[in-house]
């Protein structure tokens, strides 16, 4: 990326601390200022256009110029720009969106709680589960099981569930009781010669041993992304979720599906848990819920969880949890319109169809000398770059080559993201065949140029 020196860039440099950015490197390079969006493309302050193959942060399902979302927000702003839902208050958009979510959700998820972000949603899940188990007279049942490389957010508690070193290091996390199990990624964590099914069996055995070692009476919940996203786009091995769901049932552990990326069509099914055939007790959504036009997250949960919490609120006299913007009317109005558009345009079906084209196109890259593994499902994919293809040897240091590819991506007009040396793709659900083909062509050039740079 070239250094930019217009006055906006100077103002950014003078004031901002950027998330997920090396601040000192940023001072040298300056920001890439994105000015406007149109469909799957965004345009920077120098007029260059990019295909946004990451949907921003895995989230802009409808692309960057959906007028109907703007109109829905404007209409709600004019009618009732803000109200809350504390102390028995309610308003139409959040009621209607809750109703819609329950209608769309897998069987048994009949209750909703809104937050502003995925991190807050997972924090809320932790608090709900603790509140519930205290109410049920089992105060020891508080630990969470999560996975290394899982991503569940960055607040003190949700960041503790996240299993990525950069989210813990120097933040003094984890700060809540959590046990991280092996990441279910066969290519990296499968043993030599071990089949996917045997790998899944081994991980399920590991989970059971962990539960028994820790004592099942201390384990409250298992949380996982059906397909892992930010940690490097990793679909589960065959049989994994069946086994995990059975264990949760056996030991009375709540199963939490973090569908902040998977939810609303990303994998070509409405929810990721439907793709892998399991039903969670709690399901967390955000991102594509509003296409990120406004911040919003929704937790869906079962009547069993609701009842235990509701009883306790009656004993205490309140549920002492909630945000000023819980169920914000403008955000929930946008969410409702967004879900209506996803249904009307069959964007879940489009994700399945375009996803097939994307995955088939990417499969050709498997033969590239720089590519160790190509993986994904629907409209989410990861291409892992390796130093030695035969031995699966990662680059040292991890991430340097991936970052170079990410940078070349800007020069080639394609915004991707690197999780270490895995290049992630997660284009808007509205992509067309032409868009998918353009993404594939640009990605191929990026990988070829990265290969030349590595030599
Ligand atoms: N959970 C998952 C699976 C995510 O991918 C993310 C964000 O990428 C989060 C939670 C956190 O969401 P937020 O960034 O809105 O706090």
Boltz pocket constraint, residues with backbone or C-beta under 6 A from the ligand:
constraints:
  - pocket:
      binder: B
      contacts: [[A, 57], [A, 116], [A, 117], [A, 118], [A, 119], [A, 120], [A, 122], [A, 151], [A, 152], [A, 153], [A, 154], [A, 225], [A, 229], [A, 230], [A, 258], [A, 259], [A, 260], [A, 261], [A, 286]]
      max_distance: 6.0
